[in-house]
Every structure is written in C-alpha cells, then in structure tokens.
Amino acid sequence: MIVDCHTQIWASQDQLGREAALVTPTIPADELHHREAVNPVDRAIVLAFKSKYLQAEIPNAFVADYVRRNSPKMVGFAGIDPTDRDWIEELRVAQDELSLKGVIISPAMQDFHPTDTRAMRLYEECMRRELPILLEPNHRHPASKMEYSQPVLFDEVARSFPELRLLIARMGYPWVDETVVLLAKHSNVYANIAGLLRQPWQSYTALLAAYEYDVMNKLLFGSDFPFRSPAEGIEALYSVNQFAQGSNLKPIPREQLRGIVERDALGLLGIGTPTPRDNRAAPSIFADDE
C-alpha cells in the first residue's frame, strides 16, 4: 500500500494567514486537483492547520468534510494550536465528532517552544487518545520562528511520552542529522520526506544519512501536495541515486527506496486497525491547568 503522509487542500490563500501570499505561489490546492493528484496512491493524509500567531486556519471541519466524502482513501489530521485556550475541546470534537485520525502542530508557525507546558499537555492528551502528531517545521513563512523547529527539542517530548507517535515532516530540514539521531533513539519517532524531493542533492544526502544510520525503516513517503504531486515525488525518490552514477558516492539500494514508498505508514502511526480505548478524562501530570 502506498500512503502519502503529507498533503493539504485549502479554499483560499487567506486561510494560510498573514503574509502567506508573499511566500506561497498561487497554485491549485482545491479538492479536484487534490483528488487527481493522489489518484496513484492508496491513501492520502490531508492536513488541516491552525495558528493564532499567523491568523491562519484551514478548518478541521473543512478537511473532515472532504475526507468523509472521499473515504476511505483520505485520512484527515486536525490542526490544533496549543496556545489556544479552547484546544482541548477542539481536539475532542476533531476525534470524536469529525473522525480525524491525527494532529498537526508547528511550533515555528504557532509561536511556542516544543516543551512549553501548554504543548506538553497536548502531547499527553494525544498519547491518551492514541492520536499521532505530525510536526511541521515549515520555514516558508517569514514570521515563522526557526529556533522552535529544531528536532533536538523534541527529544524531551519523546522521552516524556514514549507511547506517543511523532512524525517529523521534511526530515526536520535543515536539521536532518538531528532527525536521524532521534529516529534511531526513539521507537515511536518517524519522519516523512515531504518537501525534500524538490532538492535532489539534499534529498540524496538526507537519505544517505538515514541509510548509513540504519533508520530507513523509520522514513515515510510524503508528496507535499499542492507543491508537488505524489507521482512527481515518487519519480524523484527513485532518481535520487543520479549523483552516485559514475562516481565514488555510495548509492542507496533501490529496495530501501521502495520501502519508503510502500511502507505501512498508517499502521506505524497507529491509525490502521481501530483498537478499543477509554476516552474518559485521565488526571494530567501537569497540575496547574489554565
């Protein structure tokens, strides 16, 4: 099964927040283009998003409605902002009423340190609800705070919540080496390759680092639609060894590249086969709730 772990749709660029038009080209990100683009894959994760800091919101209900009308091919992730006082209710609605299967956050675009107490409460609640979290380090926006995207900052998160599944988008670029070390250290930390494949040399060096560190099994495919289609991403992935041809550079075995494309991503993220869980409120390890 081929799973695209990183796609987005939006109705208007206004949903991407202030100044987004300065860095986001006008490209079709509507439902029709999305359905056509993901036709070659078996499943596609569709990401909502919310940031009070950037005044941005691709609503959870908007994504959930699209996913519902295109089930089971589409899988929705909720955009949750831990700096929003109502986040816990939004998370409840996202899972229990909208049937979204994961959460996306971006410390850089939501303006919080990854171990901020508010974020730690969110991690705890997602672990209790068995919801994976996608960590978006996107630096396209001029107001994003890159220092909050460093993967090493999530080492404490992974230590504190070992059962929480974390998916680092874009292999944490530009901190790829930090990401690779986290993948080796923590059993429930994964990374996708969304966005990397537009830069062939960076793709090759990032994947070579993962191969040499023996963590290729922790990498998941992501196209970064609408910026690239899944077909383009897969073609670029299989072409990554072009730099090794006729040189002393080490090629990455094709079966390792195929493993990224065909990996059981939903199973690894815990959203394959539903399992019974108790949704009653559990006491927080963080005593002073707001």
N, C-alpha and C positions, 0 to 999 in steps of 0.2 A: 504493500500500500504506500502511495506517495502522499505525504501530508505537507502542505505549505503552511508553515508556522508563523507567517508574518505578512498579513495583507490588511489594507484599510480601504474603506469607502467613506465618502463624505458628500453631502448635498451642496455645500458651498465652501469656498476657501475661508469664509468668515468663521466657520467652525474651528479653524486651526489657530485662531487667536490673533492678537495684535502683532503687527509687523510680519505676519507669516507670508504675506504676498511678496515680501522682499526676497525671500529665500526659497519659496515653493513655486515652481513654474506652473502655469495653467495647463494642467494635464487632466484627461478624463478619469475621474475616480468615482463614477456613478455605478449603479447596480448592473446595468447592461454590460459595460466594459469589464467589470469585475467577473461576471458570470462567464463571459467569453474567455477571459484570461486564464481563469482557473479550470477551464474545461479539461486540460490534460492531467490534472491531479485528482486524487480520490477524495481528499478532504482539504479544506482551507480554513484556517483560523482567521476570523475577522475581528479586528481590534477597535473597540470604542476608545475614547480618551476624554480626560477632564483635567483642566488646570486652572485654578483660580488665579494663579500668578500671571498666566498668559491670557486670561479671559478666553479660554478655549474650551470647546466641548463638542465632541462627536457623541451624541447621547446614547446611553445604554439601550434605551427603548428603540431608538432608530436602528441600531445594529441588531437587536434581538428580533425585531420585526422582519428584517431582511433574512436573518438566519432561519427563522421559523418558516418563511415561505420557500426556502431552499434547503430544507432539511432532507436527509442527514448529511449532505455534502458540506454544508457550512457549520462551523463551530464558533460561537461568539465568546469574546472576552470583554469583561466590564472595565470601563475606565473609572478608577477610584482615586480620589485625591485625599490623602490622609490629613491634609491641612484644613479640609472642610469639616466643620463640626458635625455634619449630618452623614459622614461617610459610613458609619456602621449600619444605618438604616438603608442607605443606598446599596450597600453590599448585600444586605438581606433581600431586598427587592430583586437585585440582579440575579441572585442564585435561586431564590425560592419562587419568584413570580415570573421572571424573564428567562429562566433556564440557561443563563450564561455559565460557562464552564471554567472560567479562569479570570484573572485580574491583570491589568496592565498599569504600571506606575512608572514615573520618570522623575527621580529626584532632581535632575538637572532642569527639567521644564516645569516642575511643581514647586521648586524652591524649598527643599528640605534636605537635611543631612540624612543619609540612609539609616543611621541609628537614632534619629530623632525619636523621642518617646511616643509621639503620635504614630509614626511609622511602625515602631515595634509592636504597638497594639494591633495594627492592621495585619502584620505578619502572623501574630498569634491567632487572630481570628481566622485568617485564611488557612492556617495549618489545621485549626479545629474543624473548619468546614471542608477540608481536603480540596482547596482551590489552589492550583498552581499560580505563580506570579511571574509575568513577563516584565523584565527590567529594561526599559527603553533608554539608552544613553544618547539619544538623538542630539546632535550639536548643530543642526541646520539653523535653528532659531538664534538670532543674535543675542537674545536675552537669556538663553539657557546658561546654566552655571556648571561648567565642565567639571569643576572640582568635586561635585556631588556624584559624578558618573563613574569615578574610579572603581573598578571591580573589587579591589582590595578592601574597600569599605564595607563590602557585603560578607567578608569573612566572619565578622562578629554575628551577622544575621544568620548565616548558615550554621554557626556553632550554637547559637541560642535556640534555633528552631530546626533541628536536624531532620525532621519529617516533612518540612515544608519544601515543595518542589519549586526551584528558582530557575528561570530561563533567561539568560543574559543575551539580549539582542545584539546583533552585529559583532559577535565575539568580543564585545566590550571595547571595540575600536575607539581610540588608538591604543588602548592598554591591553593588547592581545595577550602578551605574556602573562599579565596578572590573571586574565581569564583562564588561560590554560592551566595555571597552577591551581586555581580554585576548582576547576573541573576534576583534576587529579585528587584533590584533597577531600572534597565533599561528595558523597554518593548521590545526593539529590540536587546537585547543581548541574545545569546543562547550558548550552549556548546555541544560538542559531547563527546562520551565516548571511542573514539578510543584509543587503547594502554593500557587503564586501565585494561581491562579484562584479561590480562595475569597475573595480580597480584590479586588473589582472595580476600585477606584481604583488600587491598587498594581499590578494587572495591566496596566491601561491605561498608566500612566506608565512601567512597565518595558518594555513592548513598544514604546511610542513612542520611548523612548531607543534601543532596538535598531534601530528603523526609521530614525530620523534619523542614526544612526551607520553605517547600511548593513550591518548584520550579521544581518538577519533570516534569512538563509540558514544561519546557524550555530545556530539555535534548533530544538530537537526537542520533540515532544509527550511529556508525562508526566502521568498522572492523579493519582498519589499514592494509589492504592488501598492500604488499605481506607478511607482518609479521604475519598476521592471516587472515583466511578466514571468510566471513560473517557467515557461518554455525557454525564455532567454536565460534565466538563471541556471537551469539545468544544463543548457548548452555551454554556458560559461564555466560551470563547475567541471564538466568533462574535458574542457580545453585548458585546464589550469596548468597542465604539465608542459605547455609550449616552451616555457623557459628552460626546461631540463633537456630538451632535444638538442643534440649536438654539443652538449656542454658537460661539465663535471658536476652539475647540480643534480641532486637526488630527486627522482620522480616519485610522486605519491601513487602507490598501487591503485589501479582502477577499481578494484573491488572495495577499497576503502572509500573512494568517492561514491561508488554506487550505494554503499552502506548509508551514507548521509541522505541520499535521495529516497531510499526505500525503507528507512528506519521506522519502527513502530512508535512514532512520536507521541501519539495520543496515549498509548499505553504507558510510556515512560513518564508522561506528565500526570498520570493518574486519572485520565478522563476517557479511558477506553470502556471498560465494563463497569457500570454503576455498582457501588457497594453500599450496603446499609450504613447509615451514620446517625448519630444522635445530635439534633440541632438545638437542644436545649442550651441555654446560656451557661457557659462554664466560667468559674472565677478567673479573673485576669491575674497574671503575675505582676501587672503594673497597678499599684494600689490606687494612685490618685487620678482617677478618670476625670476628664473635664466635665 
